[in-house]
Amino acid sequence: MELRHLRYFIAVAEALSFTKAAKNLRLAQPSLTRQIRNLEDEIGVRLLDRSHNRVSLTGEGRLFLFDSKKLLAMCVETVASVQRMNQRETSQLNIGYIANIHYGLLPATLGAFRKLYPRVALNLFDMTSAEQFNALESLKIDLGFVGIRPPHTNQDLHSECVAYDTVLVVLSDKHPLAKKPKIKLSELATQFFIGMSAKTHPGAREWLLETCQNAGFTGKILQEADVEPTAIRFVADGLGVAFMPEQITELPHEGTVLRPLSPPLRRESTIAWRADNPSQPLKDYIKIVKELSRGL
């Protein structure tokens, strides 16, 4: 006996008509008649009296109807209870991001997610890349816009490139190259670089050195900064030049100029999340990020 047999029996018992019950259930009447007969054969009790061209409940049928309704109600409540538990577990989505970088993609994804999950709370955390990886491992955030993909990450984490940031070179406004509209990578071969600290931006140092190597020279990192505004200040003070994504133009950069590179230089921008996070809102948010990133 299956739950559908109980639903079929309840429909016939309440309508006292196989024709009406079949219409309400959207079943063929012969199929419904057969299902009820199979139910009676299985339990060995006649539940319906079909004599005199009418349908009525037997005494056993009335008792079975009462218990069947109670059992189905319990099933409905059990499902609802599990759904409520699931909603509590996924009633929020915690996202980490680097405030100075994600100006375009992040707001667009949040708007699309809000339409899909209007009741799920979105919590945003301005974090460095390193802070996001720590927060992912400690389950404090569900997803991080981590920027550069580090060379080594926890095997429990998944990461995927969702965009490519155009990289500019930041120079002091007094630098000999500052008057040029574009800078060739080879022209930076003799320059000292301001890099981003591995303490806050894991993978940034490796990316910088690899970029220089691919351009045919060895990068010389004179100073490292924990955050982008500090790096800009170091450049303004004449300590070196820096590579930064073009979104950095939104930050104050007094005493510096930002120039495109020739050939253009682009850098991966990745998201990361725990592989064992079962949240359905998280899975759907990742889909949104991937879809919207294609248009940027």
JOMO-V423956 format. One line per field, one symbol per residue. phi: phi as a letter, one per 20 degrees, with the letter a starting at -180 (. if undefined). Layout:
# JOMO-V423956
phi: ???
This chain:
# JOMO-V423956
phi: .dgfffffffffffelafffffffemdfggffgfffffffffemceecedfllbdbefgffffffffffffffffffffffffffffffdebcdcebegedeeefggfffffffffcfdefdddcfcfgffffffffemecebceenfeffccgffddcbfdacefddddcffefgefeefcdfgffegeeededefffdcgnfffffffffffenbefdeebccfcfgffffffgfnerdbebffffffegbgnccdcfdcfgdccfcddcbffeeegfgfffffffgfffffee
